[in-house]
Amino acid sequence: MRARATAATAALLLAALTACGGGGDDSKDAASKPSAVETVPSEEPAPGQVEESMKLGEPARTTGDGGTGVLEITPDTVVFTKEGGGETSVNGVFAVITMKDKAMTAVAADEPAPISGGGWKWMAADGEMIGSGGGNAFNVVMDKYNNADPVQPGAWQWRSQVFDLTPAQAKGGTLIYIDGEEKAHRWEMPSTDSGPNVAEVKQQLEF
């Protein structure tokens, strides 16, 4: 009788262990299963993302001010001059850049204002950042390239940016535009007059 009781007790213990998951290593099974939460890379650019550098004349699709609309911006001509528009450079050189802004969506789009932290910057070869309009640059105006209204759907306009630079800053610079999503677009700038509208820009500056 005692032997039978012992065997029955052992059978009950074995059944209890089997019901609780005995016979397999739960930790190993869990490790072999993929996690239910997976990270999916976002296709949207993260704020502050920097694009690869482009060349003068290459277009960039940019987000408009406040995240509204899309502007295709193409810096196409750069002129370096000590004097222009009746002004003389405080630091030695005006870098005058013209660009074509084209609305690419069914809503009007505009460039962010510098006060918002967006807009145009010049990065010198040593990394120094210079804002447009400094020195006497703000007073350099060209009639054809002085547009500043939001670009309407299906339309485009000429614009310009002027930087008052030292001769060293003007050599080997990078033009940077920060759009409405804080995405930085970059163009490597030549150190001599370049682009299809050099003669016209110089004529506009002679008054």
Residue frames as qw, qx, qy, qz and C-alpha x, y, z in Angstrom:
[[0.000, 0.886, 0.463, 0.000, 0.00, 0.00, 0.00],
 [0.306, -0.786, 0.100, 0.527, 2.82, 2.38, 0.84],
 [0.405, -0.127, 0.597, 0.681, 4.49, 1.71, -2.56],
 [0.209, 0.614, 0.667, 0.367, 1.25, 2.40, -4.40],
 [0.137, -0.927, -0.271, 0.219, 0.75, 5.69, -2.50],
 [0.382, -0.581, 0.322, 0.643, 4.27, 6.77, -3.35],
 [0.344, 0.161, 0.690, 0.616, 3.76, 5.99, -7.06],
 [0.081, 0.794, 0.581, 0.157, 0.45, 7.87, -7.10],
 [0.248, -0.868, -0.068, 0.425, 2.06, 10.89, -5.46],
 [0.395, -0.329, 0.502, 0.696, 4.89, 10.89, -8.02],
 [0.273, 0.450, 0.709, 0.469, 2.35, 10.72, -10.87],
 [0.044, -0.907, -0.412, 0.072, 0.46, 13.72, -9.49],
 [0.333, -0.729, 0.175, 0.572, 3.67, 15.76, -9.15],
 [0.390, -0.032, 0.640, 0.662, 4.66, 14.92, -12.74],
 [0.162, 0.685, 0.647, 0.293, 1.24, 16.02, -14.03],
 [0.182, -0.915, -0.214, 0.290, 1.47, 19.31, -12.10],
 [0.386, -0.513, 0.378, 0.668, 4.92, 20.07, -13.53],
 [0.331, 0.253, 0.705, 0.574, 3.72, 19.33, -17.06],
 [0.041, 0.837, 0.539, 0.085, 0.70, 21.65, -16.63],
 [0.252, -0.881, -0.007, 0.401, 3.01, 24.48, -15.46],
 [0.480, 0.841, -0.237, -0.074, 5.13, 24.26, -18.61],
 [0.558, -0.544, 0.608, 0.151, 7.77, 21.85, -17.43],
 [0.787, 0.209, 0.523, 0.254, 9.76, 20.15, -20.14],
 [0.502, 0.649, 0.216, 0.529, 10.69, 23.37, -22.02],
 [0.416, -0.308, -0.172, 0.838, 12.82, 26.50, -21.33],
 [0.169, 0.873, 0.453, -0.066, 10.44, 29.48, -21.54],
 [0.187, -0.821, 0.172, 0.511, 13.31, 32.01, -21.52],
 [0.350, -0.196, 0.697, 0.594, 14.87, 30.40, -24.59],
 [0.279, 0.569, 0.735, 0.241, 11.54, 30.31, -26.43],
 [0.010, 0.927, 0.265, -0.264, 10.91, 33.98, -25.64],
 [0.272, -0.650, 0.382, 0.598, 14.37, 34.98, -26.83],
 [0.357, 0.034, 0.770, 0.527, 13.83, 33.20, -30.14],
 [0.230, 0.740, 0.628, 0.069, 10.58, 35.02, -30.87],
 [0.278, 0.374, 0.131, 0.875, 10.73, 38.41, -32.64],
 [0.020, -0.306, -0.458, 0.835, 9.65, 41.41, -30.62],
 [0.233, 0.694, 0.681, 0.005, 6.09, 42.58, -31.24],
 [0.066, 0.955, 0.064, -0.282, 7.33, 46.19, -31.53],
 [0.723, 0.134, 0.290, 0.612, 9.60, 46.95, -34.46],
 [0.082, -0.709, 0.037, 0.700, 11.19, 50.29, -35.38],
 [0.607, 0.578, 0.464, 0.288, 10.29, 51.41, -38.90],
 [0.364, -0.195, 0.125, 0.902, 12.57, 54.04, -40.42],
 [0.268, 0.776, 0.357, -0.445, 10.68, 57.23, -41.27],
 [0.576, 0.430, 0.420, 0.555, 10.70, 58.40, -44.88],
 [0.010, 0.966, 0.161, 0.204, 10.18, 62.01, -43.79],
 [0.491, 0.441, -0.362, 0.658, 13.28, 64.16, -43.13],
 [0.522, -0.584, -0.476, 0.400, 13.94, 64.83, -39.47],
 [0.027, -0.996, -0.058, -0.064, 14.02, 68.49, -38.38],
 [0.324, -0.823, 0.420, 0.204, 17.52, 69.87, -38.74],
 [0.855, 0.105, 0.427, 0.275, 18.51, 67.32, -41.39],
 [0.018, -0.737, 0.371, 0.565, 21.27, 68.49, -43.73],
 [0.851, 0.502, 0.136, -0.076, 21.21, 67.66, -47.42],
 [0.741, -0.079, 0.302, 0.594, 24.33, 66.80, -49.43],
 [0.057, -0.636, 0.141, 0.757, 25.99, 69.80, -51.07],
 [0.640, 0.623, 0.435, 0.114, 24.87, 70.77, -54.56],
 [0.451, -0.006, 0.270, 0.851, 26.45, 72.91, -57.24],
 [0.185, 0.463, 0.055, -0.865, 25.38, 76.37, -58.38],
 [0.423, 0.214, -0.522, -0.709, 22.49, 75.93, -60.82],
 [0.302, -0.139, -0.942, -0.046, 21.11, 72.74, -59.22],
 [0.486, -0.466, -0.149, -0.724, 17.51, 72.94, -57.88],
 [0.115, -0.006, -0.881, 0.459, 16.33, 71.88, -54.43],
 [0.450, -0.541, -0.549, -0.451, 12.77, 71.03, -53.39],
 [0.161, 0.098, -0.581, 0.792, 12.17, 72.86, -50.12],
 [0.203, -0.634, -0.740, 0.096, 9.29, 73.17, -47.67],
 [0.041, 0.681, 0.162, 0.713, 7.67, 76.58, -47.53],
 [0.048, -0.323, 0.465, -0.823, 7.42, 78.88, -44.54],
 [0.582, -0.145, 0.414, -0.685, 5.36, 77.34, -41.72],
 [0.395, -0.014, 0.918, 0.029, 5.41, 73.97, -43.47],
 [0.564, 0.617, 0.380, -0.395, 3.04, 75.25, -46.18],
 [0.652, 0.738, -0.076, -0.153, 3.65, 74.36, -49.83],
 [0.814, -0.151, 0.317, 0.462, 6.81, 73.39, -51.66],
 [0.232, 0.913, -0.203, -0.266, 9.31, 75.71, -53.33],
 [0.874, 0.177, 0.143, 0.429, 11.83, 74.56, -55.89],
 [0.137, -0.949, 0.155, 0.237, 14.77, 76.91, -55.34],
 [0.845, 0.283, 0.136, 0.432, 17.62, 77.23, -57.83],
 [0.243, -0.830, 0.195, 0.464, 20.54, 79.57, -57.04],
 [0.804, 0.488, 0.270, 0.208, 21.87, 80.25, -60.53],
 [0.481, 0.677, -0.086, 0.551, 24.30, 83.21, -60.52],
 [0.580, -0.693, -0.150, 0.401, 26.85, 84.70, -58.14],
 [0.410, 0.744, -0.045, 0.526, 28.69, 88.01, -58.55],
 [0.624, -0.496, -0.234, 0.556, 31.44, 89.34, -56.28],
 [0.275, 0.700, 0.123, 0.647, 31.89, 93.11, -56.14],
 [0.337, -0.125, -0.440, 0.823, 33.16, 95.79, -53.79],
 [0.224, 0.255, 0.166, -0.926, 30.40, 98.20, -54.81],
 [0.067, -0.288, -0.853, -0.430, 26.85, 97.68, -55.97],
 [0.211, -0.726, -0.636, -0.152, 23.47, 99.38, -55.89],
 [0.031, -0.836, 0.046, -0.546, 25.09, 102.62, -54.77],
 [0.713, -0.675, 0.161, -0.103, 26.62, 100.92, -51.71],
 [0.386, 0.612, -0.662, 0.193, 30.17, 99.98, -50.72],
 [0.842, -0.225, -0.487, 0.053, 30.94, 96.79, -48.84],
 [0.455, -0.831, 0.240, -0.213, 31.89, 97.35, -45.21],
 [0.800, -0.399, 0.436, 0.107, 34.01, 94.19, -45.09],
 [0.216, -0.493, 0.641, 0.548, 35.45, 94.32, -48.59],
 [0.099, 0.031, -0.844, -0.526, 33.24, 92.11, -50.83],
 [0.681, 0.142, 0.243, -0.676, 29.56, 91.82, -51.65],
 [0.114, 0.004, 0.960, 0.257, 28.54, 88.30, -52.68],
 [0.541, 0.246, 0.058, -0.802, 25.36, 88.77, -54.73],
 [0.151, 0.029, 0.976, 0.154, 23.42, 85.57, -55.45],
 [0.560, 0.106, -0.138, -0.810, 20.30, 85.33, -57.58],
 [0.183, 0.034, 0.979, -0.080, 17.84, 82.45, -57.36],
 [0.463, -0.120, -0.497, -0.724, 14.64, 81.23, -59.01],
 [0.287, 0.039, 0.792, -0.537, 11.79, 80.26, -56.65],
 [0.446, -0.047, -0.618, -0.646, 9.02, 78.12, -58.17],
 [0.614, -0.129, 0.483, -0.611, 5.84, 76.95, -56.39],
 [0.200, 0.189, -0.930, -0.246, 5.40, 73.20, -56.82],
 [0.010, 0.348, 0.911, -0.222, 2.04, 72.59, -55.12],
 [0.051, -0.644, -0.602, -0.469, -1.53, 73.91, -55.30],
 [0.356, -0.879, -0.271, 0.164, -0.93, 76.41, -52.48],
 [0.239, 0.888, -0.233, 0.316, 1.23, 79.53, -52.31],
 [0.856, -0.303, -0.159, 0.388, 4.64, 79.06, -50.68],
 [0.072, 0.947, -0.193, 0.246, 7.23, 81.45, -49.30],
 [0.601, 0.281, -0.551, 0.507, 10.73, 81.42, -47.86],
 [0.566, -0.656, -0.425, 0.263, 10.97, 81.58, -44.04],
 [0.020, 0.946, -0.106, 0.304, 11.92, 84.96, -42.62],
 [0.493, 0.399, -0.590, 0.500, 15.40, 85.22, -41.03],
 [0.353, -0.470, 0.405, -0.700, 13.77, 86.14, -37.70],
 [0.921, -0.153, 0.025, -0.358, 12.33, 82.60, -37.56],
 [0.585, -0.481, 0.638, 0.141, 15.79, 81.06, -37.85],
 [0.768, 0.347, 0.503, 0.192, 15.26, 80.01, -41.47],
 [0.351, 0.923, -0.054, -0.145, 16.34, 81.55, -44.75],
 [0.762, 0.553, -0.182, 0.284, 19.82, 82.11, -46.14],
 [0.562, -0.750, 0.273, 0.217, 23.32, 81.88, -44.65],
 [0.604, 0.671, -0.413, 0.118, 26.85, 81.98, -46.03],
 [0.848, -0.482, 0.169, 0.145, 29.31, 79.52, -44.49],
 [0.190, 0.846, -0.493, -0.074, 32.94, 80.49, -44.95],
 [0.725, 0.328, -0.603, 0.054, 35.66, 77.91, -45.55],
 [0.173, 0.279, -0.756, 0.566, 36.60, 77.95, -41.84],
 [0.261, -0.411, -0.868, 0.096, 32.99, 77.24, -40.82],
 [0.021, 0.279, 0.330, -0.902, 31.97, 80.77, -39.81],
 [0.157, 0.616, 0.753, 0.171, 28.28, 81.47, -40.52],
 [0.047, -0.187, 0.012, 0.981, 27.29, 84.86, -41.92],
 [0.324, 0.616, 0.667, -0.265, 23.69, 86.02, -42.29],
 [0.325, 0.493, 0.450, 0.670, 22.46, 87.85, -45.37],
 [0.116, -0.884, -0.312, -0.328, 21.83, 91.58, -45.14],
 [0.624, -0.615, -0.104, 0.471, 24.73, 92.33, -42.78],
 [0.408, -0.209, 0.223, 0.861, 27.00, 95.33, -43.22],
 [0.269, 0.407, -0.112, -0.866, 25.75, 97.33, -46.19],
 [0.055, 0.072, 0.927, 0.363, 24.27, 94.28, -47.93],
 [0.179, 0.566, 0.734, -0.330, 20.71, 95.12, -46.85],
 [0.197, 0.738, 0.060, -0.642, 20.78, 98.30, -48.95],
 [0.034, -0.282, 0.743, 0.606, 21.84, 96.57, -52.18],
 [0.594, 0.434, 0.531, -0.421, 18.66, 96.33, -54.29],
 [0.049, -0.135, 0.725, 0.674, 18.15, 95.08, -57.85],
 [0.560, 0.146, 0.019, -0.815, 14.75, 95.71, -59.45],
 [0.697, 0.154, -0.581, -0.391, 14.44, 92.40, -61.30],
 [0.595, 0.017, -0.773, 0.218, 15.65, 90.29, -58.37],
 [0.076, -0.216, 0.485, -0.844, 13.87, 92.10, -55.53],
 [0.649, -0.308, -0.447, -0.533, 10.70, 89.94, -55.31],
 [0.015, 0.203, -0.803, 0.561, 9.59, 88.90, -51.84],
 [0.689, -0.068, 0.098, -0.715, 5.89, 87.99, -52.08],
 [0.656, -0.054, 0.742, -0.126, 4.66, 84.40, -51.58],
 [0.117, 0.235, -0.751, -0.605, 4.94, 82.46, -54.84],
 [0.714, 0.161, 0.204, -0.650, 1.50, 81.55, -56.16],
 [0.752, 0.053, 0.657, 0.026, 0.63, 78.06, -57.47],
 [0.717, 0.531, 0.379, 0.247, 2.04, 77.47, -60.95],
 [0.211, 0.961, -0.085, 0.159, 4.20, 80.63, -60.76],
 [0.790, -0.159, -0.110, 0.582, 7.84, 81.46, -60.18],
 [0.016, 0.996, -0.006, 0.091, 9.88, 84.57, -59.41],
 [0.619, 0.408, -0.352, 0.571, 13.44, 85.84, -59.25],
 [0.539, -0.841, -0.050, 0.004, 14.94, 86.64, -55.86],
 [0.550, 0.555, -0.405, 0.475, 18.39, 87.55, -54.56],
 [0.705, -0.674, -0.115, 0.185, 20.51, 87.47, -51.44],
 [0.382, 0.759, -0.290, 0.439, 23.49, 89.72, -50.68],
 [0.802, -0.491, -0.164, 0.298, 26.24, 89.04, -48.15],
 [0.095, 0.927, -0.298, 0.208, 28.84, 91.57, -46.95],
 [0.963, -0.175, -0.024, 0.204, 31.99, 89.45, -46.60],
 [0.294, -0.759, 0.473, 0.339, 35.71, 89.76, -46.04],
 [0.507, 0.564, -0.572, -0.312, 37.85, 88.59, -48.99],
 [0.009, -0.263, 0.955, -0.139, 38.75, 85.44, -47.01],
 [0.498, 0.223, 0.679, -0.491, 35.09, 84.63, -46.28],
 [0.625, 0.557, -0.064, -0.543, 34.21, 85.02, -49.96],
 [0.353, 0.484, -0.773, -0.210, 36.61, 82.27, -51.03],
 [0.331, 0.039, -0.943, 0.015, 35.34, 78.70, -51.04],
 [0.383, -0.068, 0.454, -0.802, 32.04, 79.49, -49.36],
 [0.058, -0.283, -0.949, -0.126, 28.89, 77.39, -49.00],
 [0.382, -0.204, -0.096, -0.896, 25.41, 78.85, -49.51],
 [0.082, -0.194, -0.940, 0.270, 22.92, 77.42, -46.99],
 [0.438, -0.266, -0.213, -0.832, 19.14, 77.67, -47.06],
 [0.044, 0.100, 0.897, -0.428, 17.05, 76.50, -44.07],
 [0.290, -0.302, -0.599, -0.683, 13.46, 75.77, -45.11],
 [0.544, -0.428, 0.007, -0.722, 10.13, 75.66, -43.28],
 [0.934, -0.282, -0.197, -0.093, 10.93, 72.25, -41.74],
 [0.411, -0.808, 0.417, 0.066, 14.39, 73.34, -40.56],
 [0.898, 0.127, 0.311, 0.285, 15.99, 71.26, -43.27],
 [0.161, -0.778, 0.320, 0.516, 19.30, 72.70, -44.48],
 [0.798, 0.530, 0.229, 0.172, 20.03, 72.77, -48.24],
 [0.428, -0.680, 0.312, 0.507, 23.60, 73.50, -49.30],
 [0.712, 0.684, 0.068, 0.144, 25.32, 74.71, -52.47],
 [0.668, -0.305, 0.168, 0.658, 29.07, 74.86, -52.96],
 [0.248, 0.945, 0.124, -0.174, 29.84, 78.35, -54.23],
 [0.726, 0.371, 0.028, 0.579, 32.58, 79.29, -56.71],
 [0.421, -0.614, -0.134, 0.655, 34.94, 82.10, -55.70],
 [0.114, -0.161, 0.372, 0.907, 34.60, 83.96, -59.02],
 [0.523, 0.318, 0.057, -0.789, 31.64, 85.40, -60.92],
 [0.065, -0.014, 0.969, 0.238, 29.63, 82.46, -62.25],
 [0.355, 0.486, 0.719, -0.346, 26.26, 81.63, -63.78],
 [0.382, 0.475, 0.624, 0.490, 24.18, 82.51, -66.83],
 [0.001, -0.909, -0.359, -0.212, 23.11, 85.98, -65.65],
 [0.589, -0.353, -0.107, 0.719, 26.42, 87.54, -64.57],
 [0.225, 0.217, 0.263, 0.913, 26.26, 90.37, -67.13],
 [0.295, -0.652, -0.464, -0.522, 22.65, 91.22, -66.26],
 [0.618, -0.649, -0.361, 0.258, 23.31, 91.18, -62.50],
 [0.493, -0.188, 0.003, 0.849, 26.29, 93.52, -62.93],
 [0.018, 0.409, 0.365, 0.836, 24.11, 95.86, -64.99],
 [0.473, -0.704, -0.476, -0.233, 21.44, 95.82, -62.28],
 [0.648, -0.524, -0.250, 0.493, 24.09, 96.72, -59.69],
 [0.411, 0.059, 0.132, 0.900, 25.35, 99.75, -61.65],
 [0.102, -0.751, -0.354, -0.548, 23.22, 102.59, -60.38]]
